[in-house]
Structures are given as C-alpha cells and as structure tokens.
Amino acid sequence: MNIKISLADFSHKKELADLWIEAFGDDEQFVNSFIDSYMIAEYNVPVATVDGKVVSALYMIDFELYSNLECIGTCSYLFAAATKKEYRNKGFMSKLIEYTAELYKNRDIKAIFLFPQNQNDNLFRYYSKFGFKDIYKTKKIYSIPDAPSAVNDLELQTEDITNVEVFDELYDAYVHFNAKQSLSPMKDRLFYFKCAKSYLDSTEENTCFAIFQNNVEKFCYVFYKKSKNVYYIDDIIFIESDKMTKNLKNERDKTLALLAGYIKNQGCGYEINALPTDFSGENDSLAMILPLDKKIKDIIDNLKVPVYLNMFMNL
C-alpha cells in the first residue's frame, strides 16, 4: 500500500467531490462550485492518497488576521476535513493536519482556525491533540427580566434580503457595527451576501430575516427561526447610533432585552446566542485556533474572554 501526503491538483477534482458528498451529503452542484471557487492547484488542498487514490482531504482558505483593527498577518481557515469511510480511524487525517500545520507555518501563516462540525465534543477533543484551542463560545439566554413597557410598540418586520435597498442597509449596519467593536475589518460584500442569502434559501420552515423596529426607529436586523412556538435567534446585527457608539454594551443588552420582551409578549419561548464574558461556565464552543506564530500564541494564551469570529478574525 503506497501512502502519500501531498497537495491536490485539478486532476483530483472528481475524487475530491465524491469524498465531500460521501462525508457531508451536500449536492454535487454546490460541491463543484466550491471547489471551482476556492481550490488553488497544488496549494491549498492537502490530500492523503493510497495507491494514487484520494482517501482523505481538507481545504484551507486564507484571510487576514487583525488585532485592534491592524492587520498582523494571514490566517487560514481549515474547512471540510473528511476521510473515506473505509479508511477512517487509520490516522490519515492526523497526518494531513500535521502536514498542513508544518506547511502553513513555513508559509508564514500566523494561525489556523476551524469550526468543528455541529459542535461535536469528540471533534473538539480530537483537534485539541494538535494544539487547537477554544477561541469562541456562546451562551444561550432563555430568560430575561421583565421587559420595558415600550416593548408593546415594537415589531419584527419580515424583509427580503435580496431587495437591494434592504441589503445595502443591512450591509452598512454590519460593517459599522463590527468596526465599532474593533472586531473585524470590512467584510467582502459578495461573500456576505451569499452567506446571508443562504439563510433565506434554507428549506427549514419559518426561517426569517427581519428588522426589529418601532414606528420611529429601527433597532437591529434579526436572523431567526420559529418552531413549535419558540423563536431561535441565530444572528443579530445592531444598527449604528450615537448612543450605541458611546456605550455599546449597555445598548446591546437593552436591545436584547427589548427583543426578548417582544417575543415573550407574543406568548412564545426563545433561545438567543450571546457572547459570554469569559471562558468559564456552561457555554457552547464554536471555534478553535492553532497558533503558528509566537506572537499569536501569546495573544491566545493571555485571552481572558472569547473573541468574535465571522470568517475574518480579530484578536
């Protein structure tokens, strides 16, 4: 059995697509579109082959790493790691991760990060063996104190994100909100549009994008699902205001309280993901990072609170 770890070229495309579909169940059109868009031949798709056939693969997507809104180097996102069923638990993925870490360190990539699929605890333990550390957690909010009386004047106004005017407002709020928090640089417009639109393309029932507002002022944009009389809030993008700029945390908490109060007044339950103030407690880990540079390792080791991640990272 001839085992080889190398970088894929376009002659491997069919095998890569077949492996992806077997592992994740995505449709062929999506997989081929992703490979065509992101694969760079002999550069960013490490593979393990046995007798010339691809049995394990992962994808690396580079982006800029920021600290206090200053770029401190390039980071890479490890995506869609998979091994063919008959070759699992034989160490192929371990070899690929070790190979990739060394390769990207030599390329002066500062760190590798990933989102373990479905927040699987076994995957978090697996990746921790290679030095990956939790970097982003959320906490679920199930109850909030009595809502302000003003909540009676509020509503969730469902909108179509493909409407140009609505999208422009959303995108501007998204950029300004993140920048004011010193969390991330301006996102790529097309990439964000694809991500947001994919939410609406979901086949899940009652998946909505809405603006939370009263008859005078818009508060935030909300991506949510409603199922069995429960709202599940996936993402909230707050709209820029002088008050929020001056005191972001208080305004954010107030808006969350208003939103939760509004939902409660509808007679529904709710679940909201929020960033915790530290790494302790029963929080859901979402992402991990492997520092490849001493400066980044020092930052990670000294983190007291989780950081926000949204394809671009800011530490």
Helices and strands as residue ranges (DSSP letters): E 3-7, G 10-12, H 13-24, H 28-38, E 46-50, E 53-67, E 70-83, G 85-87, H 92-106, E 111-114, G 117-119, H 121-128, E 133-141, G 149-153, E 155-158, H 164-180, H 189-200, E 207-213, E 218-227, E 230-238, H 242-246, H 248-265, E 269-274, E 284-291, H 294-301, E 313-314
